[in-house]
Amino acid sequence: MRYFLLISFLLSLGAFKATGQDSTSQWNVYEKPAYLIKYPPSWKLGFEVKPPVQFFLIDTLQIALLRTSVNLVIEDSRGINLDEYVKVSVGQIKEMVKDVKILRNERHNTPSTNYHQVIYATRQYGPALEIEQRYYIQKTKAYVLTLTYAAGDTSTYKKAGELILANFRLKK
């Protein structure tokens, strides 16, 4: 799990931008047997990653030193439930990330899925970052969807990233 936290964090120092669209009907869809995710056409879907990272998304139009990004990690949940997985993950964040402040740590139960959201802030690698992670457990797999953006960002870039996270679906 330490490996995925570091990989997710480093990949998140990459990038993306919002399209300004209110609807996701024109968005691209990336679909695998276990999940699907929708993302704006201006974002690049990349696979130049090592497992357990599955993909990353960056906006090709955003011009910034630190660009907003999304990535997905899938790993064996080792038979633990979501509560236990979150407890271990938050403990690792506090242990491995310097100058970390947990901003949000809460469960979300929706008609389509249940997930746990953790948002934290850090300056570990220079610029102030905020990182949102959504944890899902399905069968024997843990899915960790990560959004990284410049701290205090209220732009359309962050909003697009949040909308991408909202358009992630696990298949039954």
N, C-alpha and C positions, 0 to 999 in steps of 0.2 A: 504494500500500500504506500510505503514511503516513495517508491519509484514513481508511482502514478501522480502523487502530489507534486513532486519536483518537475516531472515532465509537463503536467497540466499548467503549472505556474510558468515555466519557461516558454511553452508554446503560446501562452496568453500574452507574452510580451510582443507578440505579433500584431494582428490587425483587422478592421472593417468600417463600413458606413451605411447609414439608412437611406432608403429610397424615397422617403416622404409619402409612401403609399399608405392609405388607411386599411387596405385589404391585402390579404396574402394570396388572393386568387391567382395572381400572375407570378407568384414566387416559384422557384425551382423546388423540386422534391428529390431528396436522396433517400432511397429505401433499401433496407436490408431485411432478411427474414424476421429479425427480432424487433426492429424499430424503424421509424421514419422521422425525418426532420425536414421542415420547409425553411427556405432562406431566400433573401432578395436576389434578383438577377445580378446586381452589382457586386455581390460577394463571391469570392473564389472558394471552392471546395478543394481542399488539399489532402493528399495522402502521404506526403513525405515525412512520415512519422514512424516511430518504432512502437510495437505493442507494449503496453496495453492500450495506447492511444489509437483510436480508430480513424479519426479524421480531424481536421481543423477547418474553420471558416474565417475568412478575412475579407474586409471590404476593399475592393480594388480602387475605389475612388477617394477614400479618406487620406488626407495628407496631414500627417502628424508624426512626431517622434515616437509616440506610443499609440498604436492603433488598437481599437477594440477588436476582440477575438472571441471565438467560441471553439471548444473542443470537447470530444467525448472519449472517456476512458471506460473500458469494460474489463472487469476482473472477476475472478471466482469469489463469491461471497463467503466461502468456507462455512456455509450452513448457518451463519448468524443472521439475525433479523435486522430490520432497518434501524431500530433504536440502538442496538449494539454497534452496528456499522457507523452510525453517526457519532456515537461516543468515541470510538477509536479514531475516526477521521478528525474530529475537532481536537482531540488530544494531540494528534500528530501535527496539525496546523499550529497549535500553540507551542509545541516542542521544536518544530523545524523552521518556522517562519519568524524572523526577527521583527521586533517592533510591530507585532500584530495586535489588532483590536477587533474583536468579534462584534459586528454591528447588528446582525440578525441571526437567530437560530430557532427556526420554527417549522412545524409540520404543516403540510397542506394536504387536505383530503378533498379531491374533486370527484365528480361522477365518473370520469374516465381513468383516473390514476391517483395514487398517493405518492408523495415525495417529501423529502425533507430539504429545506433551504437553509444554507449557511452563507452569510455575506460577511466578509472581513476586509479590513484595510491594512496596508503595510507599505513601508518604504524600503524594504529589504534590498532591492536592486536599483535604487536611485529614485526614480519618479514615484510619487504617491499613487498607489494602485488601490482599486477596490475589486474584489473577486467574489463572484457569486457562484456557488456550487449547488447543484440540485442532485440529491442522492435518491436512487431508485433501487429496489431489490425485486427481482423477478426470478422465480425458481432458484437456480444456484448462481446467478450472476448479479453483480453490483454494477450499476450504470452511474457514472459521475459526469454530469454535463456542467461545463465550466465557462463562465463569461468573465472576461477581464477587461477593465476600462480604466481610464485616468480617474483618480479620486475626484469627487465633486462634479463629475461630468453629468450634465443634464441635457446634453445635446441629442439630436436624432440618432447619433451613432449608438449611444447607450440604449436608447429606446428600441432601436432595431434589434440589438442584441437580446434585450428582454423579450421581444416578440418572437425571436427565433427560439429561445428557451421555451416559451409558451406553446410553440408549435412542434415540440418534440413529443412523439408518441411511442410507447412500447406496445408491441403487438401481443395479444394473448396467446 
